[in-house]
Amino acid sequence: PLAEERGTGRIVFAGESMSDYRDFVCEDGLRQHIVPLFLSRMIAIAPQGLVVIGQMQPESPTKEIVCRWASIRPSCHVIIRMHPCRRFRLESEEPLQELGKKKTIRQAFKYYRKSGTLQFRRIRDMEEWNRLKATFFQQHCLRQAVSGRPISFEDPRKTAFYSHLFESSSPDIHFSGLWFSEKPIAFMFCLAYRGVLYYG
């Protein structure tokens, strides 16, 4: 998703430098039309005309579209950066097994299991989303406050945007949570695109 950066008015990918993956998620048949439209809008109000797209997956078709768009505009120059990005493939158990081998995750599981039970759940229906979203937003507000970042989830436009994404399922949303003895202690709101889970 795109967002307006406070202070500069730039149109950037939500999360900007904190995001691992910055690309346009859309139907391939529409990409040729959508990407140039967004580029024109983004660069028109960008300070010094600088627009950052990426890092992208090496196989992303966006790179060729951006290069063609810039090639017919003498004032535009493109610097390409590609990266595999952090990905979690939904159809395979291997990424989950690899996560379970990480020392920090093993230690966290051991800590919680000493005094209770852990349960992972994916939230799929609107009734459950409506019941949990306030807790999800509150947890993120606390995380932002602790890290000294602006508390963005107090903005009703952002909470409404996330609710719209979940309700529309376009793109597919993978919203999941971790419960400790029936208390939700962590949530993850991700895009699920072409069988790959994107987070960060």
N, C-alpha and C positions, 0 to 999 in steps of 0.2 A: 504493500500500500504506500501511497504518497502522502506527504504531510507538508504543511507550511511551517517553516522554521521560525520560531519566535525571535524577534529582534532584527532579522534580516529580510523576512518575507520570502526567502528562497523556497522553491518547491523541491523537496528532497524525498528520498526513500525513507519511510518511517524507521526511526532508529539510527539513521545515517551511519556514522562510523562504528556504532556499536553492533550493527547487523553484519552477519557473516555473508549474507547473500542478498545482493541488490540487483534485481532484474525485473522485467515486466512479466507477470504471470497472466497469460491470456490464451485463448484458442489460437492455434498456429495459423488457421485460416484468416484470422483478423490481425495478426501481429504486424503484417506489412503496412496496415493502415493506422493501427493504434500507436505504435512506437514513434513514428514521425510526428504525430499530433502532440504527443506528450513532450517530445524533445523541443518542438517549437515553443510550446508554452513555458517549459522549464527554463530554457535559455533566454527567453525574452525578459525575464525578471531576475535572472541570476547576476549577482555582483561579479563584474569583470567577465561575464559570459561563461563562467565555469560551472559545468554540470558533471557530477560524478555518477557513473553507472558501473556497478561491479563492486566487489568481485563477482564474476559469473562462472558458471560451469563451462568447461572447454567446449562442450557440445551445444551450448546455447546459440540459437539462431539470431539472437539480438545483435551480436557483434557485427555480422555482415550488414544488417539493416542500418545500424548506426554509422558504419563506415561509408555506405552508399549515400546516406543522408548528408554527412559532412563533406563528401567529395564534391558536391555541387554547390557548396557554400564556401567561397574563398576565405572567409574570416574564421571558419571552424577548423579545428585541429583535434585529432583523436589520439589518445594514449590508451593502449589496450593493456589491461591486467586481467589475467585469468587465474582461477584457483579452483581446485576440486570442491571446496566448500564442505562444511560439516553436513553430512547427510545420514538419514536413518531410513533404511529401506523397509517398508511395511511388510513386504511379502517374505522376508527372511528373518530367521531367528538368530542369525550370526551376530548382527549388531547388538542385540540384547545380551547375548552371551559375552561379547567383548566388554560391554559396559559393566557387567557383573564382575569382571576380573580387575577392575580399577580399584586400587587400594583405598581411595577416599570413599568410594561407594560401599565397599565391603565393611569399612569401619563404621560408616553411618548406619548401615543395616544392623550391624552387631549392637550398636549403642541402643537403637530403638527396640530391638527384639528382646533386650534384657528385661524390659518392663511392660511390654505390650505386643500387639500384633500390627503388622504393616500390610496394607492392601492397596493395590494399584487399580484404578478404574478409568475407563474412557467414558466421557459424558456425550451422549448422542441425541437426547431429545430435549425439546424446549422446556418442558416442565422441570427437568433436573437443572438445566442451565439457569432458569429463572430463580431456582432455589439457591444456587451456589454462586451466582455471579457477584453478589455483594461481597462475599467472603474473598473471592478471587481479586476483585478490585482493591479491597482493603489491604490484602497481603502485598500487592504490588505498590500501593501507596507507602506502606511501611518500609519496603525494600528501598524505594527511591529516597525516602526521608533519611534512612540510615546511611545511605551512600552519598548524601548531600546533593542529590539531583532534584530538579523541580518535580513536584508531585503532579503528574499529568493526569492520573486517573480520577482526580477530583473535578475534572472538566467533563460536564455531561455530554459534550459532543463526542469525546473519545469513548466513553462507556456506551453511548448509543451506537457508535461505529462498530465496536466489537460485538455488540448484540446483533447488529444487522449482518455482520459477517457470519456469525454462527447460525442465524436463522435462515439466511439465503443459501448457505452451503455452496457458494460460488465465489471464490474457489473452495474446495473441500477443506473443512476445518477439523483438526485433530485436537480436541480439548480433553485433557486428562488430569487426574489428580492422585495424590498419595495421601492415604489416610493412616493415622496412627491411633489405634484403638477407637475407631469411629470418628476421630477428629481430623478434618482436612488440614494438612500441614504444608502442602505444596501443590501448585498447579502449573500446567504448561499449555499455552495456547499457540498452536503451530499451524502452518499451511501444509496440507498433504497434496502434493502435485505429482502426477504421473507415478504414483506408488512410492514416492519418496517423502519423508518427513523432514521439513526444514525448520530449524530452530536456531535461536541465538539472539 
